[in-house]
Amino acid sequence: MKNPAIVVVTYNRLASFKRLIGSILNAKYTTDTIPLIISIDYHEANLPLIQFANAIVWEHGELVVITHEENIGLKNHILKCGDLVNQYENIIVLEDDLFVSPYFYQYSLDSLRFYENDTQIAGISLYSYEKSEGTLDSFKPIYSTYDTYFLQFPSSWGQIWTMCQWHEFITWYDLHKLNTDYRNYLPKYIADWPKTSWKKYFAAYIVETNKYFVYPKVGLSTNFGEVGQHYPEKTNIIQTDLLHYDLAFRFEAFGAMSLRYDSTFELTYDSLVLLQDKFIQQPKFILDFYDLKPIKGSDLVMTQLPSSNPILTFSNSMQPLINNLIYEIEGAGITLTKAQDILQEKEVFEKKLKKQTFGTRLKYKCIKWLKFSYHKILIKTT
């Protein structure tokens, strides 16, 4: 296996770029055959950034600076950087508003050795989610004896691709790039991302092909969320903790007994029945606690929305919510129901809301606005 090349994607954020490069230079390495590629999209004021890139002293391999002569935009920039697998075989892609753990490269080597031949894996993440992108709620994978988990959601804040993984995506992308409507099988908030988002296509690809990203349970990268194509203003909402010490990662092999999370950060049905086999007695249902998934009227859904005809009910007091099902906590906050019975109750909920106090209505509207702003404004162009 070739040592993965480090590919830094940058545009016009010199301070952010310097900070990322500083974290890369301070990381731990055990080899001197690591290519460092700096890819700079065109901006008329980029001369200081280009000068800084060319002056980097990289003692662990070759330094390559790529400067684009016209602005190609983030989506095409990522696609071009992905194609560097043709030259370097394995790549670690880092956008300039990221910062890496000192141990990011050792994790990259170890995870590649473990997963490089697994056809179910579409990529490996350095970033570790602490919040669900779909809800902004706290996200924590269920504890296990492993240091990684599987999520059907692409990483864009520090990711590793092999040549095989990237080629499979590009082959799919070339056939589907003219399609912009994925509402039939993507969560609603992702389906609304524009066609300029490479991540939207990668999300559609892994759902359609039933592949997963590998995620660490502790971060090897974090995101400063600085002003750029993703963010109109700086945000710390996606900052996460980093690994501060050397860790011999315990990687889990992908298989029927591995716990998996879907594109809404929900545990999959197949994973749930591994933890609570009583649900095998029920017809297969969709876990959709936050009303994010495309569903049909005849689908069975486990939801927090009220139902006119509940089949089973559980509390929603335990966090994460999945624990209410695993431990069968009695209550009425979570309901197993037919989707067609939920749709009627959504209208009832809105009517009930109108009868609430002004403060309650304002609180509800503020929460909806914050979630709308996060998806529509902050991350929709990823």
N, C-alpha and C positions, 0 to 999 in steps of 0.2 A: 504494500500500500504506500502510495506517495504521501509525503507530508502535505497537509492541506495548506494552500496559499491563503494568506490574509488579504481580503479585498475590501478596501475602504471606499465607500461611495460618498462623494462630497460635491457641494455646489458653491455656495457663497457664504458659508458660516465659518470664518477663519478661527474665531475663538473656540467654537465647538470642536472644530477639526483638530486644533492644537491639543485640546483636552483629551480627546480620544487617542490621538497619537501618543500622548504622554502615558496613558494607561497601557497602551500596547508595548511601548518601550520598557515599562516597568514590570511587565509580566515575566513569568518564569518559563524558561525554555531549556530543553536538554539536547537540542540539535542546532546546527548552523546551516541547515538546508531548507529554510523556510522563505518562500517568496512573499514579499510585501508589495501589493499592487495598489496604487492610489489612482482612482478614476474620478476625474474632475469634469463635471458638466460645464458648459460654457456660460459665463457671465462676464459682462463688460468690465467689471471691477475685480476680476479674479487674479490679477497679477501677483499681489502679496501672497495669496494662498498657493499659487503655483510655485513661487520662489521658496516658500517655506517647505513645500512638499519635496522639491528637488534637493533641499539642504538637509533632509532627514538623514541621520547616521544610523543605518540599520546593520547591525553586526551579525545577524542570524541568517543571512542569505541575500538574494538579489533584491534590489529596489527598482520598481517599474512605475513611472508616472505617466498616466494616460490623460491627455487633455483633448476634450471634444471641441471641434471648431464651430459648432452651432449648438444651441440649446435643444436637447432632446427630451427633457422632462423626466420626472422620476420613474414612471413606468418603464419607458424605453431604456433608461439608464440601468435599472435593475435587470432587465432582460439581457442587455449587453454584458453586464457583469456576470450574470449566470452562465452565459456562453463561454466564459473563461475556463469552464471545466474541460473544454476541448483541448486546452493547452496545459492546465495544471491538474486535472483529474478530480481533485477534491478542493472545495473552496469554503472559506468562512467569510460571510458577507456582513459588513458592519457599516451602518449609516453614521453620518458624522455627529449626530446628537447622542450617540451611545457612549458608554464607558464600560470597560471590561474588568473583570476580576483578575488578579495576578495568576490565577490558575485556569484561565479560560482555554489556553492552548493545550494543556495536558488533558483537560476534559474533552476537548475536540478530538485529540488523538485516540483516547480510550473509547469514546462513544463510536467513532468511525470504525475502529477495529471490531467492535461488538456488533454493529448494525449494518455494515456496508453491504452485506449480501442478503439482507432481509427485504423481500419485494413488497411487503406491506408498509414499509416505512418510506415516506415521501420527503423527509428531511429531519434534521436534528436542531433543536433550539438551544441557544445559550440563555435566553431570557426565561424567567420563571414567573408565571402569572400569580399575582396576589389578589387581583380583582378580575371578575368576569367582564369581558368586553361587551357582553350583551346587556348587562344590568348595572354594572359598577358595584355590585355587591361583592363582599369578600369571597375569595375562592381559595379553597385549600383541598388538594387531593387527599383521598382517604389514606391514612397511614398504612404502610406495609413494610416489608423487610427490604424494599428496593428504594433507590434514590432517584428513580425516573418514573414517569407515567406516560400514557398515550392519550393524545388529544387530537380530535379531528378538526384542527384549526391551524392554519399556517403561521409560523413565526416570521415576523418582519423586523424584530428588534434584536438581531443577532442570530444568524442561522447558518447551518452547515448543509451543503449539498454535495453529493457524489455525482460523477458524470452520468451514471445510470439514472439516478433520481431526477436530475435536471432534464435529461433527454426524454424521459417518459412524460414529464410535464409539458415540454415544448412540443412534442408530437401531438399531445391532446390539445394544447393551446392553438396550434396552427389550424386545427379542425373546428375549433369552437370560438375563436376570437371575435367573430362577427355577431355572435349571440350575446346579448346584454341582459336578457331576462332569465333569471334563475330562481324565480319565486316558487317554483314547484318543489324545490328541495333544499334551498338555502334559508337560513333564518332571515326574518324580515329585514333586520337592520343591515345585514350584509348584502342582501339582494338590492337594497337601495343605494349602495355605493356606485359611483359612476364608472363608466367603461375605462376611465383613465387609471383605475386602480388595478395594479398587477395582483394584489392580494385577493381581490374579489375572484379573479379567475383561478388562482391557486386554491382558494376555498372551495369553489365549485368542482375543481378537478379532484380533490381528495375525497369529497363527499360522493361524487359520481363513481369513482373507482374504488371506494371503500379503503382508502389508505389513511395513515396517521402520521403526525409528527411526534417525535420523542421530545419530552420536556424534562428538565431537571427540577427537583423539588427545592433547590436553592439556586439563586441566580448566579450566572456567570457573566451576565451583562445587565445593565440598567439603562433607562432612557430618561434624558433630561427634559423631553417634551418642549423643545425650544421653538421659537417662531420660525416657520418655514412652510413648505407646501402642506404639511399635515396640520399645523397649528397656527391660528391667527394670533394667538398670544401664548406666552409661556405657561406651562402647567406642570405640576409635580405629581399629578394623579397616577402616572405610570412609573414612578420611581419605585424600585424594589431593592431589597437587601442583596448584598453580594457575598459570595463565598470568600472568606478571609483566611482560610487555612487549607492545607493540602488534604484532599479527601480521596480515598480509594473508592470510587463510585461502584455501587452494586447495581448493575444494569439488569433490567427485566427483559427476558425474551418475549417477543410478541407471540401470543397464542390464545387458545380458547379460554384459558383460565386467567388471563391478564385483565386487570381492570382498565376500562377505557371510558373516555369522555367524548361526547359528540361536539358538534360545532356551536352549541349554545352553552358549553361548559357543564352540561348535565351528564351524570353517569348514564351509560347506555343500559337499555333493558337487560341485555345479556349479562352485563356486569352486575346489575342489581340482583338478579336471581342467583348469582354465585354467593351473594351475601345474605339473601333472604329467599330460600327456596320455596316458601309458601306461595309466592306469586306465580309459580309455574302452574298452579291450579287455575289461574285466571287466563283468559285469552290475552295474547300479547298486546301491550299498550304502549303509548308514547309518553315519555316523561317530558313535560312542558310546564314547569312550575311558573315560568314568567311570561307565558303567552308569546313566545318568539318564533315558534315553528309553523311552517305551512301545514295545515291539517284539513282533512275532509270531514264532512258531517258525520259519516259513519265510523270514523276513527275512535278508538278508545284512548282517552287522555287522562294522565295524572296531572292535576292542575291545582293552583290556588284560587282560580276563579270559581264562583258559586255555580251550582248546577240545580236544575229543577228536578233531576232524577238521578241522584248519586247512587253508585253501585257500592263503593267502599269509601270510608272517610278516615282521615288521620289528623293528628295535630300538626301544626306548623311551628311549634315552639322550639324544637331542637334545631341547632345550627351545626353543620350545614343541614339544609332541609331534608336531604336524602336519609339522614339518620332517623327521621320520624317513620319512614317506611321500613328501614332495616330493623328497628326495635319495636315496631308496631305500636307507636304511641297514640293513644286514643284521643280523639278530638275531631274538629270539623274544619280545620284550616286548609287541608289538602283533600282533594276529592278525585276518585276514579269515576269517570263519566264518559258518555258519548259526546263527541264534539258538538253535535247538533243541539244538545241540551245546554251547552255553555253559551252559545250564540244568543239565545233569548235572554239569558241572565245578564249579559253585558249591558244591554239596554236598561234593564232593571237597576243595575248598579249606577248608571249615569243618572237615572231619575232619583235614586236615593241620595246621590251626592248633592243634587240641587236642593234637597231639603235640609242639608247639613248647615252648620253655622258658617259664616263667611270665613272664619279662620281655618276651618277644616277644608273648605273648598280651595282656599288659597294655597294651603300646604300641598294638597294633591296636585294642583296645577303647577306649582313650583317644581315638584319632583318630576312630573312629566316633561317640563321644559328643560330641566337639567339633563335628563336622559336624551331628549331630542337633540340638545346642543352638542352633547358628547359625540353622538353618532353622526349627525348631519354636518357638523362644523369641524370638530376636532380630528376625527379619524377616518372620515369617509373617503379620503383620497390616498389612503395607505397603499 
